[in-house]
Amino acid sequence: MNYLVIPLTFVIGLSFLLSASHIKSQYISKFFYCVGTFGVIMAMYIAWPK
């Protein structure tokens, strides 16, 4: 289960981060940056050895 969730969360977070730089609206791009950063941090948290 975790082996599927980690890369999926990481890829979704990266796609939000990369697409945020192409959006003209300031509020939507900030939202995409926040969601992308949260996704990447969440993937690293899930992958961290417990």
mmCIF entry with sequence, helices, sheets and N, C-alpha, C, O atoms, coordinates in Angstrom:
data_MODEL
# 
_entry.id   MODEL 
# 
_entity.id                         1 
_entity.type                       polymer 
_entity.pdbx_number_of_molecules   1 
# 
_entity_poly.entity_id                      1 
_entity_poly.type                           'polypeptide(L)' 
_entity_poly.nstd_linkage                   no 
_entity_poly.nstd_monomer                   no 
_entity_poly.pdbx_seq_one_letter_code       MNYLVIPLTFVIGLSFLLSASHIKSQYISKFFYCVGTFGVIMAMYIAWPK 
_entity_poly.pdbx_seq_one_letter_code_can   MNYLVIPLTFVIGLSFLLSASHIKSQYISKFFYCVGTFGVIMAMYIAWPK 
_entity_poly.pdbx_strand_id                 A 
# 
loop_
_entity_poly_seq.entity_id 
_entity_poly_seq.num 
_entity_poly_seq.mon_id 
_entity_poly_seq.hetero 
1 1  MET n 
1 2  ASN n 
1 3  TYR n 
1 4  LEU n 
1 5  VAL n 
1 6  ILE n 
1 7  PRO n 
1 8  LEU n 
1 9  THR n 
1 10 PHE n 
1 11 VAL n 
1 12 ILE n 
1 13 GLY n 
1 14 LEU n 
1 15 SER n 
1 16 PHE n 
1 17 LEU n 
1 18 LEU n 
1 19 SER n 
1 20 ALA n 
1 21 SER n 
1 22 HIS n 
1 23 ILE n 
1 24 LYS n 
1 25 SER n 
1 26 GLN n 
1 27 TYR n 
1 28 ILE n 
1 29 SER n 
1 30 LYS n 
1 31 PHE n 
1 32 PHE n 
1 33 TYR n 
1 34 CYS n 
1 35 VAL n 
1 36 GLY n 
1 37 THR n 
1 38 PHE n 
1 39 GLY n 
1 40 VAL n 
1 41 ILE n 
1 42 MET n 
1 43 ALA n 
1 44 MET n 
1 45 TYR n 
1 46 ILE n 
1 47 ALA n 
1 48 TRP n 
1 49 PRO n 
1 50 LYS n 
# 
_struct_asym.id          A 
_struct_asym.entity_id   1 
# 
loop_
_struct_conf.conf_type_id 
_struct_conf.id 
_struct_conf.pdbx_PDB_helix_id 
_struct_conf.beg_label_comp_id 
_struct_conf.beg_label_asym_id 
_struct_conf.beg_label_seq_id 
_struct_conf.pdbx_beg_PDB_ins_code 
_struct_conf.end_label_comp_id 
_struct_conf.end_label_asym_id 
_struct_conf.end_label_seq_id 
_struct_conf.pdbx_end_PDB_ins_code 
_struct_conf.beg_auth_comp_id 
_struct_conf.beg_auth_asym_id 
_struct_conf.beg_auth_seq_id 
_struct_conf.end_auth_comp_id 
_struct_conf.end_auth_asym_id 
_struct_conf.end_auth_seq_id 
_struct_conf.pdbx_PDB_helix_class 
_struct_conf.details 
_struct_conf.pdbx_PDB_helix_length 
HELX_P HELX_P1 AA1 ASN A 2  ? ALA A 20 ? ASN A 2  ALA A 20 1 ? 19 
HELX_P HELX_P2 AA2 GLN A 26 ? ALA A 47 ? GLN A 26 ALA A 47 1 ? 22 
# 
_struct_conf_type.id          HELX_P 
_struct_conf_type.criteria    ? 
_struct_conf_type.reference   ? 
# 
loop_
_atom_site.group_PDB 
_atom_site.id 
_atom_site.type_symbol 
_atom_site.label_atom_id 
_atom_site.label_alt_id 
_atom_site.label_comp_id 
_atom_site.label_asym_id 
_atom_site.label_entity_id 
_atom_site.label_seq_id 
_atom_site.pdbx_PDB_ins_code 
_atom_site.Cartn_x 
_atom_site.Cartn_y 
_atom_site.Cartn_z 
_atom_site.occupancy 
_atom_site.B_iso_or_equiv 
_atom_site.pdbx_formal_charge 
_atom_site.auth_seq_id 
_atom_site.auth_comp_id 
_atom_site.auth_asym_id 
_atom_site.auth_atom_id 
_atom_site.pdbx_PDB_model_num 
ATOM 1   N N  . MET A 1 1  ? 0.830  -1.200 0.000   1.00 0.00 ? 1  MET A N  1 
ATOM 2   C CA . MET A 1 1  ? 0.000  0.000  0.000   1.00 0.00 ? 1  MET A CA 1 
ATOM 3   C C  . MET A 1 1  ? 0.874  1.264  0.000   1.00 0.00 ? 1  MET A C  1 
ATOM 4   O O  . MET A 1 1  ? 0.667  2.158  -0.820  1.00 0.00 ? 1  MET A O  1 
ATOM 5   N N  . ASN A 1 2  ? 1.844  1.339  0.913   1.00 0.00 ? 2  ASN A N  1 
ATOM 6   C CA . ASN A 1 2  ? 2.691  2.528  0.979   1.00 0.00 ? 2  ASN A CA 1 
ATOM 7   C C  . ASN A 1 2  ? 3.540  2.699  -0.265  1.00 0.00 ? 2  ASN A C  1 
ATOM 8   O O  . ASN A 1 2  ? 3.874  3.820  -0.646  1.00 0.00 ? 2  ASN A O  1 
ATOM 9   N N  . TYR A 1 3  ? 3.893  1.580  -0.903  1.00 0.00 ? 3  TYR A N  1 
ATOM 10  C CA . TYR A 1 3  ? 4.728  1.679  -2.098  1.00 0.00 ? 3  TYR A CA 1 
ATOM 11  C C  . TYR A 1 3  ? 3.981  2.323  -3.257  1.00 0.00 ? 3  TYR A C  1 
ATOM 12  O O  . TYR A 1 3  ? 4.609  2.824  -4.190  1.00 0.00 ? 3  TYR A O  1 
ATOM 13  N N  . LEU A 1 4  ? 2.676  2.318  -3.217  1.00 0.00 ? 4  LEU A N  1 
ATOM 14  C CA . LEU A 1 4  ? 1.881  2.985  -4.248  1.00 0.00 ? 4  LEU A CA 1 
ATOM 15  C C  . LEU A 1 4  ? 1.543  4.418  -3.841  1.00 0.00 ? 4  LEU A C  1 
ATOM 16  O O  . LEU A 1 4  ? 1.486  5.307  -4.691  1.00 0.00 ? 4  LEU A O  1 
ATOM 17  N N  . VAL A 1 5  ? 1.320  4.642  -2.559  1.00 0.00 ? 5  VAL A N  1 
ATOM 18  C CA . VAL A 1 5  ? 0.899  5.960  -2.074  1.00 0.00 ? 5  VAL A CA 1 
ATOM 19  C C  . VAL A 1 5  ? 2.046  6.972  -2.139  1.00 0.00 ? 5  VAL A C  1 
ATOM 20  O O  . VAL A 1 5  ? 1.831  8.127  -2.504  1.00 0.00 ? 5  VAL A O  1 
ATOM 21  N N  . ILE A 1 6  ? 3.250  6.547  -1.790  1.00 0.00 ? 6  ILE A N  1 
ATOM 22  C CA . ILE A 1 6  ? 4.391  7.469  -1.743  1.00 0.00 ? 6  ILE A CA 1 
ATOM 23  C C  . ILE A 1 6  ? 4.674  8.095  -3.108  1.00 0.00 ? 6  ILE A C  1 
ATOM 24  O O  . ILE A 1 6  ? 4.703  9.322  -3.209  1.00 0.00 ? 6  ILE A O  1 
ATOM 25  N N  . PRO A 1 7  ? 4.886  7.294  -4.173  1.00 0.00 ? 7  PRO A N  1 
ATOM 26  C CA . PRO A 1 7  ? 5.170  7.934  -5.468  1.00 0.00 ? 7  PRO A CA 1 
ATOM 27  C C  . PRO A 1 7  ? 3.985  8.709  -6.022  1.00 0.00 ? 7  PRO A C  1 
ATOM 28  O O  . PRO A 1 7  ? 4.164  9.730  -6.685  1.00 0.00 ? 7  PRO A O  1 
ATOM 29  N N  . LEU A 1 8  ? 2.773  8.227  -5.752  1.00 0.00 ? 8  LEU A N  1 
ATOM 30  C CA . LEU A 1 8  ? 1.586  8.924  -6.249  1.00 0.00 ? 8  LEU A CA 1 
ATOM 31  C C  . LEU A 1 8  ? 1.465  10.299 -5.602  1.00 0.00 ? 8  LEU A C  1 
ATOM 32  O O  . LEU A 1 8  ? 1.207  11.284 -6.293  1.00 0.00 ? 8  LEU A O  1 
ATOM 33  N N  . THR A 1 9  ? 1.646  10.377 -4.296  1.00 0.00 ? 9  THR A N  1 
ATOM 34  C CA . THR A 1 9  ? 1.590  11.660 -3.595  1.00 0.00 ? 9  THR A CA 1 
ATOM 35  C C  . THR A 1 9  ? 2.702  12.587 -4.054  1.00 0.00 ? 9  THR A C  1 
ATOM 36  O O  . THR A 1 9  ? 2.485  13.786 -4.230  1.00 0.00 ? 9  THR A O  1 
ATOM 37  N N  . PHE A 1 10 ? 3.891  12.033 -4.248  1.00 0.00 ? 10 PHE A N  1 
ATOM 38  C CA . PHE A 1 10 ? 5.032  12.836 -4.682  1.00 0.00 ? 10 PHE A CA 1 
ATOM 39  C C  . PHE A 1 10 ? 4.823  13.394 -6.086  1.00 0.00 ? 10 PHE A C  1 
ATOM 40  O O  . PHE A 1 10 ? 5.118  14.562 -6.338  1.00 0.00 ? 10 PHE A O  1 
ATOM 41  N N  . VAL A 1 11 ? 4.318  12.572 -6.997  1.00 0.00 ? 11 VAL A N  1 
ATOM 42  C CA . VAL A 1 11 ? 4.096  13.013 -8.381  1.00 0.00 ? 11 VAL A CA 1 
ATOM 43  C C  . VAL A 1 11 ? 2.986  14.056 -8.443  1.00 0.00 ? 11 VAL A C  1 
ATOM 44  O O  . VAL A 1 11 ? 3.093  15.031 -9.188  1.00 0.00 ? 11 VAL A O  1 
ATOM 45  N N  . ILE A 1 12 ? 1.934  13.862 -7.678  1.00 0.00 ? 12 ILE A N  1 
ATOM 46  C CA . ILE A 1 12 ? 0.848  14.852 -7.659  1.00 0.00 ? 12 ILE A CA 1 
ATOM 47  C C  . ILE A 1 12 ? 1.359  16.179 -7.092  1.00 0.00 ? 12 ILE A C  1 
ATOM 48  O O  . ILE A 1 12 ? 1.040  17.243 -7.623  1.00 0.00 ? 12 ILE A O  1 
ATOM 49  N N  . GLY A 1 13 ? 2.145  16.119 -6.024  1.00 0.00 ? 13 GLY A N  1 
ATOM 50  C CA . GLY A 1 13 ? 2.720  17.337 -5.456  1.00 0.00 ? 13 GLY A CA 1 
ATOM 51  C C  . GLY A 1 13 ? 3.636  18.058 -6.428  1.00 0.00 ? 13 GLY A C  1 
ATOM 52  O O  . GLY A 1 13 ? 3.578  19.281 -6.552  1.00 0.00 ? 13 GLY A O  1 
ATOM 53  N N  . LEU A 1 14 ? 4.487  17.297 -7.122  1.00 0.00 ? 14 LEU A N  1 
ATOM 54  C CA . LEU A 1 14 ? 5.377  17.917 -8.106  1.00 0.00 ? 14 LEU A CA 1 
ATOM 55  C C  . LEU A 1 14 ? 4.607  18.515 -9.274  1.00 0.00 ? 14 LEU A C  1 
ATOM 56  O O  . LEU A 1 14 ? 4.972  19.576 -9.781  1.00 0.00 ? 14 LEU A O  1 
ATOM 57  N N  . SER A 1 15 ? 3.547  17.845 -9.703  1.00 0.00 ? 15 SER A N  1 
ATOM 58  C CA . SER A 1 15 ? 2.772  18.390 -10.819 1.00 0.00 ? 15 SER A CA 1 
ATOM 59  C C  . SER A 1 15 ? 2.083  19.689 -10.421 1.00 0.00 ? 15 SER A C  1 
ATOM 60  O O  . SER A 1 15 ? 1.979  20.606 -11.235 1.00 0.00 ? 15 SER A O  1 
ATOM 61  N N  . PHE A 1 16 ? 1.609  19.781 -9.171  1.00 0.00 ? 16 PHE A N  1 
ATOM 62  C CA . PHE A 1 16 ? 1.030  21.039 -8.709  1.00 0.00 ? 16 PHE A CA 1 
ATOM 63  C C  . PHE A 1 16 ? 2.094  22.129 -8.635  1.00 0.00 ? 16 PHE A C  1 
ATOM 64  O O  . PHE A 1 16 ? 1.835  23.275 -9.003  1.00 0.00 ? 16 PHE A O  1 
ATOM 65  N N  . LEU A 1 17 ? 3.291  21.780 -8.162  1.00 0.00 ? 17 LEU A N  1 
ATOM 66  C CA . LEU A 1 17 ? 4.364  22.778 -8.080  1.00 0.00 ? 17 LEU A CA 1 
ATOM 67  C C  . LEU A 1 17 ? 4.775  23.274 -9.458  1.00 0.00 ? 17 LEU A C  1 
ATOM 68  O O  . LEU A 1 17 ? 4.988  24.472 -9.646  1.00 0.00 ? 17 LEU A O  1 
ATOM 69  N N  . LEU A 1 18 ? 4.889  22.374 -10.415 1.00 0.00 ? 18 LEU A N  1 
ATOM 70  C CA . LEU A 1 18 ? 5.307  22.774 -11.758 1.00 0.00 ? 18 LEU A CA 1 
ATOM 71  C C  . LEU A 1 18 ? 4.215  23.548 -12.495 1.00 0.00 ? 18 LEU A C  1 
ATOM 72  O O  . LEU A 1 18 ? 4.512  24.484 -13.236 1.00 0.00 ? 18 LEU A O  1 
ATOM 73  N N  . SER A 1 19 ? 2.959  23.163 -12.295 1.00 0.00 ? 19 SER A N  1 
ATOM 74  C CA . SER A 1 19 ? 1.885  23.861 -13.001 1.00 0.00 ? 19 SER A CA 1 
ATOM 75  C C  . SER A 1 19 ? 1.590  25.228 -12.383 1.00 0.00 ? 19 SER A C  1 
ATOM 76  O O  . SER A 1 19 ? 1.022  26.092 -13.051 1.00 0.00 ? 19 SER A O  1 
ATOM 77  N N  . ALA A 1 20 ? 1.967  25.436 -11.124 1.00 0.00 ? 20 ALA A N  1 
ATOM 78  C CA . ALA A 1 20 ? 1.708  26.729 -10.480 1.00 0.00 ? 20 ALA A CA 1 
ATOM 79  C C  . ALA A 1 20 ? 2.501  27.847 -11.127 1.00 0.00 ? 20 ALA A C  1 
ATOM 80  O O  . ALA A 1 20 ? 2.064  28.998 -11.123 1.00 0.00 ? 20 ALA A O  1 
ATOM 81  N N  . SER A 1 21 ? 3.649  27.530 -11.679 1.00 0.00 ? 21 SER A N  1 
ATOM 82  C CA . SER A 1 21 ? 4.454  28.585 -12.298 1.00 0.00 ? 21 SER A CA 1 
ATOM 83  C C  . SER A 1 21 ? 3.898  29.022 -13.650 1.00 0.00 ? 21 SER A C  1 
ATOM 84  O O  . SER A 1 21 ? 4.307  30.061 -14.169 1.00 0.00 ? 21 SER A O  1 
ATOM 85  N N  . HIS A 1 22 ? 2.984  28.261 -14.226 1.00 0.00 ? 22 HIS A N  1 
ATOM 86  C CA . HIS A 1 22 ? 2.417  28.599 -15.531 1.00 0.00 ? 22 HIS A CA 1 
ATOM 87  C C  . HIS A 1 22 ? 1.055  29.276 -15.434 1.00 0.00 ? 22 HIS A C  1 
ATOM 88  O O  . HIS A 1 22 ? 0.482  29.661 -16.453 1.00 0.00 ? 22 HIS A O  1 
ATOM 89  N N  . ILE A 1 23 ? 0.534  29.424 -14.227 1.00 0.00 ? 23 ILE A N  1 
ATOM 90  C CA . ILE A 1 23 ? -0.795 30.011 -14.047 1.00 0.00 ? 23 ILE A CA 1 
ATOM 91  C C  . ILE A 1 23 ? -0.646 31.511 -13.808 1.00 0.00 ? 23 ILE A C  1 
ATOM 92  O O  . ILE A 1 23 ? 0.201  31.943 -13.025 1.00 0.00 ? 23 ILE A O  1 
ATOM 93  N N  . LYS A 1 24 ? -1.463 32.288 -14.479 1.00 0.00 ? 24 LYS A N  1 
ATOM 94  C CA . LYS A 1 24 ? -1.364 33.749 -14.396 1.00 0.00 ? 24 LYS A CA 1 
ATOM 95  C C  . LYS A 1 24 ? -2.023 34.314 -13.137 1.00 0.00 ? 24 LYS A C  1 
ATOM 96  O O  . LYS A 1 24 ? -1.568 35.325 -12.602 1.00 0.00 ? 24 LYS A O  1 
ATOM 97  N N  . SER A 1 25 ? -3.086 33.670 -12.662 1.00 0.00 ? 25 SER A N  1 
ATOM 98  C CA . SER A 1 25 ? -3.793 34.175 -11.497 1.00 0.00 ? 25 SER A CA 1 
ATOM 99  C C  . SER A 1 25 ? -2.944 33.999 -10.237 1.00 0.00 ? 25 SER A C  1 
ATOM 100 O O  . SER A 1 25 ? -2.438 32.911 -9.965  1.00 0.00 ? 25 SER A O  1 
ATOM 101 N N  . GLN A 1 26 ? -2.800 35.065 -9.489  1.00 0.00 ? 26 GLN A N  1 
ATOM 102 C CA . GLN A 1 26 ? -1.933 35.044 -8.316  1.00 0.00 ? 26 GLN A CA 1 
ATOM 103 C C  . GLN A 1 26 ? -2.481 34.113 -7.230  1.00 0.00 ? 26 GLN A C  1 
ATOM 104 O O  . GLN A 1 26 ? -1.720 33.369 -6.612  1.00 0.00 ? 26 GLN A O  1 
ATOM 105 N N  . TYR A 1 27 ? -3.789 34.151 -6.998  1.00 0.00 ? 27 TYR A N  1 
ATOM 106 C CA . TYR A 1 27 ? -4.366 33.361 -5.917  1.00 0.00 ? 27 TYR A CA 1 
ATOM 107 C C  . TYR A 1 27 ? -4.353 31.870 -6.241  1.00 0.00 ? 27 TYR A C  1 
ATOM 108 O O  . TYR A 1 27 ? -4.077 31.043 -5.373  1.00 0.00 ? 27 TYR A O  1 
ATOM 109 N N  . ILE A 1 28 ? -4.649 31.536 -7.480  1.00 0.00 ? 28 ILE A N  1 
ATOM 110 C CA . ILE A 1 28 ? -4.658 30.128 -7.873  1.00 0.00 ? 28 ILE A CA 1 
ATOM 111 C C  . ILE A 1 28 ? -3.240 29.573 -7.873  1.00 0.00 ? 28 ILE A C  1 
ATOM 112 O O  . ILE A 1 28 ? -3.029 28.430 -7.465  1.00 0.00 ? 28 ILE A O  1 
ATOM 113 N N  . SER A 1 29 ? -2.271 30.355 -8.319  1.00 0.00 ? 29 SER A N  1 
ATOM 114 C CA . SER A 1 29 ? -0.891 29.864 -8.316  1.00 0.00 ? 29 SER A CA 1 
ATOM 115 C C  . SER A 1 29 ? -0.374 29.683 -6.888  1.00 0.00 ? 29 SER A C  1 
ATOM 116 O O  . SER A 1 29 ? 0.357  28.729 -6.621  1.00 0.00 ? 29 SER A O  1 
ATOM 117 N N  . LYS A 1 30 ? -0.736 30.574 -5.972  1.00 0.00 ? 30 LYS A N  1 
ATOM 118 C CA . LYS A 1 30 ? -0.344 30.394 -4.573  1.00 0.00 ? 30 LYS A CA 1 
ATOM 119 C C  . LYS A 1 30 ? -0.994 29.147 -3.985  1.00 0.00 ? 30 LYS A C  1 
ATOM 120 O O  . LYS A 1 30 ? -0.365 28.415 -3.221  1.00 0.00 ? 30 LYS A O  1 
ATOM 121 N N  . PHE A 1 31 ? -2.250 28.907 -4.340  1.00 0.00 ? 31 PHE A N  1 
ATOM 122 C CA . PHE A 1 31 ? -2.938 27.705 -3.874  1.00 0.00 ? 31 PHE A CA 1 
ATOM 123 C C  . PHE A 1 31 ? -2.249 26.453 -4.402  1.00 0.00 ? 31 PHE A C  1 
ATOM 124 O O  . PHE A 1 31 ? -2.061 25.487 -3.662  1.00 0.00 ? 31 PHE A O  1 
ATOM 125 N N  . PHE A 1 32 ? -1.870 26.466 -5.686  1.00 0.00 ? 32 PHE A N  1 
ATOM 126 C CA . PHE A 1 32 ? -1.181 25.317 -6.276  1.00 0.00 ? 32 PHE A CA 1 
ATOM 127 C C  . PHE A 1 32 ? 0.181  25.107 -5.624  1.00 0.00 ? 32 PHE A C  1 
ATOM 128 O O  . PHE A 1 32 ? 0.581  23.967 -5.387  1.00 0.00 ? 32 PHE A O  1 
ATOM 129 N N  . TYR A 1 33 ? 0.898  26.194 -5.332  1.00 0.00 ? 33 TYR A N  1 
ATOM 130 C CA . TYR A 1 33 ? 2.178  26.070 -4.637  1.00 0.00 ? 33 TYR A CA 1 
ATOM 131 C C  . TYR A 1 33 ? 1.990  25.441 -3.251  1.00 0.00 ? 33 TYR A C  1 
ATOM 132 O O  . TYR A 1 33 ? 2.764  24.571 -2.850  1.00 0.00 ? 33 TYR A O  1 
ATOM 133 N N  . CYS A 1 34 ? 0.973  25.879 -2.534  1.00 0.00 ? 34 CYS A N  1 
ATOM 134 C CA . CYS A 1 34 ? 0.718  25.328 -1.196  1.00 0.00 ? 34 CYS A CA 1 
ATOM 135 C C  . CYS A 1 34 ? 0.348  23.854 -1.261  1.00 0.00 ? 34 CYS A C  1 
ATOM 136 O O  . CYS A 1 34 ? 0.859  23.051 -0.481  1.00 0.00 ? 34 CYS A O  1 
ATOM 137 N N  . VAL A 1 35 ? -0.536 23.493 -2.185  1.00 0.00 ? 35 VAL A N  1 
ATOM 138 C CA . VAL A 1 35 ? -0.940 22.095 -2.324  1.00 0.00 ? 35 VAL A CA 1 
ATOM 139 C C  . VAL A 1 35 ? 0.244  21.240 -2.765  1.00 0.00 ? 35 VAL A C  1 
ATOM 140 O O  . VAL A 1 35 ? 0.424  20.128 -2.269  1.00 0.00 ? 35 VAL A O  1 
ATOM 141 N N  . GLY A 1 36 ? 1.041  21.744 -3.682  1.00 0.00 ? 36 GLY A N  1 
ATOM 142 C CA . GLY A 1 36 ? 2.206  21.002 -4.149  1.00 0.00 ? 36 GLY A CA 1 
ATOM 143 C C  . GLY A 1 36 ? 3.247  20.807 -3.067  1.00 0.00 ? 36 GLY A C  1 
ATOM 144 O O  . GLY A 1 36 ? 3.809  19.720 -2.930  1.00 0.00 ? 36 GLY A O  1 
ATOM 145 N N  . THR A 1 37 ? 3.508  21.852 -2.298  1.00 0.00 ? 37 THR A N  1 
ATOM 146 C CA . THR A 1 37 ? 4.465  21.740 -1.202  1.00 0.00 ? 37 THR A CA 1 
ATOM 147 C C  . THR A 1 37 ? 3.964  20.761 -0.150  1.00 0.00 ? 37 THR A C  1 
ATOM 148 O O  . THR A 1 37 ? 4.731  19.946 0.363   1.00 0.00 ? 37 THR A O  1 
ATOM 149 N N  . PHE A 1 38 ? 2.684  20.842 0.167   1.00 0.00 ? 38 PHE A N  1 
ATOM 150 C CA . PHE A 1 38 ? 2.099  19.913 1.133   1.00 0.00 ? 38 PHE A CA 1 
ATOM 151 C C  . PHE A 1 38 ? 2.196  18.476 0.629   1.00 0.00 ? 38 PHE A C  1 
ATOM 152 O O  . PHE A 1 38 ? 2.491  17.570 1.409   1.00 0.00 ? 38 PHE A O  1 
ATOM 153 N N  . GLY A 1 39 ? 1.953  18.255 -0.659  1.00 0.00 ? 39 GLY A N  1 
ATOM 154 C CA . GLY A 1 39 ? 2.034  16.907 -1.218  1.00 0.00 ? 39 GLY A CA 1 
ATOM 155 C C  . GLY A 1 39 ? 3.435  16.333 -1.162  1.00 0.00 ? 39 GLY A C  1 
ATOM 156 O O  . GLY A 1 39 ? 3.616  15.163 -0.823  1.00 0.00 ? 39 GLY A O  1 
ATOM 157 N N  . VAL A 1 40 ? 4.428  17.144 -1.490  1.00 0.00 ? 40 VAL A N  1 
ATOM 158 C CA . VAL A 1 40 ? 5.816  16.669 -1.454  1.00 0.00 ? 40 VAL A CA 1 
ATOM 159 C C  . VAL A 1 40 ? 6.243  16.388 -0.012  1.00 0.00 ? 40 VAL A C  1 
ATOM 160 O O  . VAL A 1 40 ? 6.892  15.376 0.253   1.00 0.00 ? 40 VAL A O  1 
ATOM 161 N N  . ILE A 1 41 ? 5.886  17.271 0.915   1.00 0.00 ? 41 ILE A N  1 
ATOM 162 C CA . ILE A 1 41 ? 6.235  17.050 2.319   1.00 0.00 ? 41 ILE A CA 1 
ATOM 163 C C  . ILE A 1 41 ? 5.506  15.829 2.866   1.00 0.00 ? 41 ILE A C  1 
ATOM 164 O O  . ILE A 1 41 ? 6.084  15.067 3.641   1.00 0.00 ? 41 ILE A O  1 
ATOM 165 N N  . MET A 1 42 ? 4.256  15.629 2.480   1.00 0.00 ? 42 MET A N  1 
ATOM 166 C CA . MET A 1 42 ? 3.502  14.462 2.936   1.00 0.00 ? 42 MET A CA 1 
ATOM 167 C C  . MET A 1 42 ? 4.123  13.173 2.410   1.00 0.00 ? 42 MET A C  1 
ATOM 168 O O  . MET A 1 42 ? 4.179  12.179 3.135   1.00 0.00 ? 42 MET A O  1 
ATOM 169 N N  . ALA A 1 43 ? 4.588  13.170 1.171   1.00 0.00 ? 43 ALA A N  1 
ATOM 170 C CA . ALA A 1 43 ? 5.239  11.980 0.618   1.00 0.00 ? 43 ALA A CA 1 
ATOM 171 C C  . ALA A 1 43 ? 6.535  11.681 1.364   1.00 0.00 ? 43 ALA A C  1 
ATOM 172 O O  . ALA A 1 43 ? 6.848  10.518 1.617   1.00 0.00 ? 43 ALA A O  1 
ATOM 173 N N  . MET A 1 44 ? 7.286  12.716 1.717   1.00 0.00 ? 44 MET A N  1 
ATOM 174 C CA . MET A 1 44 ? 8.518  12.486 2.477   1.00 0.00 ? 44 MET A CA 1 
ATOM 175 C C  . MET A 1 44 ? 8.206  11.985 3.884   1.00 0.00 ? 44 MET A C  1 
ATOM 176 O O  . MET A 1 44 ? 8.944  11.163 4.426   1.00 0.00 ? 44 MET A O  1 
ATOM 177 N N  . TYR A 1 45 ? 7.116  12.475 4.480   1.00 0.00 ? 45 TYR A N  1 
ATOM 178 C CA . TYR A 1 45 ? 6.722  12.016 5.808   1.00 0.00 ? 45 TYR A CA 1 
ATOM 179 C C  . TYR A 1 45 ? 6.303  10.546 5.778   1.00 0.00 ? 45 TYR A C  1 
ATOM 180 O O  . TYR A 1 45 ? 6.652  9.781  6.677   1.00 0.00 ? 45 TYR A O  1 
ATOM 181 N N  . ILE A 1 46 ? 5.561  10.155 4.750   1.00 0.00 ? 46 ILE A N  1 
ATOM 182 C CA . ILE A 1 46 ? 5.130  8.764  4.636   1.00 0.00 ? 46 ILE A CA 1 
ATOM 183 C C  . ILE A 1 46 ? 6.335  7.855  4.427   1.00 0.00 ? 46 ILE A C  1 
ATOM 184 O O  . ILE A 1 46 ? 6.375  6.747  4.962   1.00 0.00 ? 46 ILE A O  1 
ATOM 185 N N  . ALA A 1 47 ? 7.312  8.311  3.657   1.00 0.00 ? 47 ALA A N  1 
ATOM 186 C CA . ALA A 1 47 ? 8.479  7.486  3.348   1.00 0.00 ? 47 ALA A CA 1 
ATOM 187 C C  . ALA A 1 47 ? 9.495  7.447  4.486   1.00 0.00 ? 47 ALA A C  1 
ATOM 188 O O  . ALA A 1 47 ? 10.385 6.596  4.473   1.00 0.00 ? 47 ALA A O  1 
ATOM 189 N N  . TRP A 1 48 ? 9.392  8.332  5.458   1.00 0.00 ? 48 TRP A N  1 
ATOM 190 C CA . TRP A 1 48 ? 10.368 8.389  6.541   1.00 0.00 ? 48 TRP A CA 1 
ATOM 191 C C  . TRP A 1 48 ? 10.287 7.108  7.371   1.00 0.00 ? 48 TRP A C  1 
ATOM 192 O O  . TRP A 1 48 ? 9.191  6.687  7.741   1.00 0.00 ? 48 TRP A O  1 
ATOM 193 N N  . PRO A 1 49 ? 11.422 6.484  7.667   1.00 0.00 ? 49 PRO A N  1 
ATOM 194 C CA . PRO A 1 49 ? 11.386 5.249  8.468   1.00 0.00 ? 49 PRO A CA 1 
ATOM 195 C C  . PRO A 1 49 ? 10.846 5.514  9.869   1.00 0.00 ? 49 PRO A C  1 
ATOM 196 O O  . PRO A 1 49 ? 11.193 6.500  10.519  1.00 0.00 ? 49 PRO A O  1 
ATOM 197 N N  . LYS A 1 50 ? 10.010 4.624  10.298  1.00 0.00 ? 50 LYS A N  1 
ATOM 198 C CA . LYS A 1 50 ? 9.366  4.799  11.608  1.00 0.00 ? 50 LYS A CA 1 
ATOM 199 C C  . LYS A 1 50 ? 9.944  3.867  12.639  1.00 0.00 ? 50 LYS A C  1 
ATOM 200 O O  . LYS A 1 50 ? 9.517  3.883  13.794  1.00 0.00 ? 50 LYS A O  1 
# 
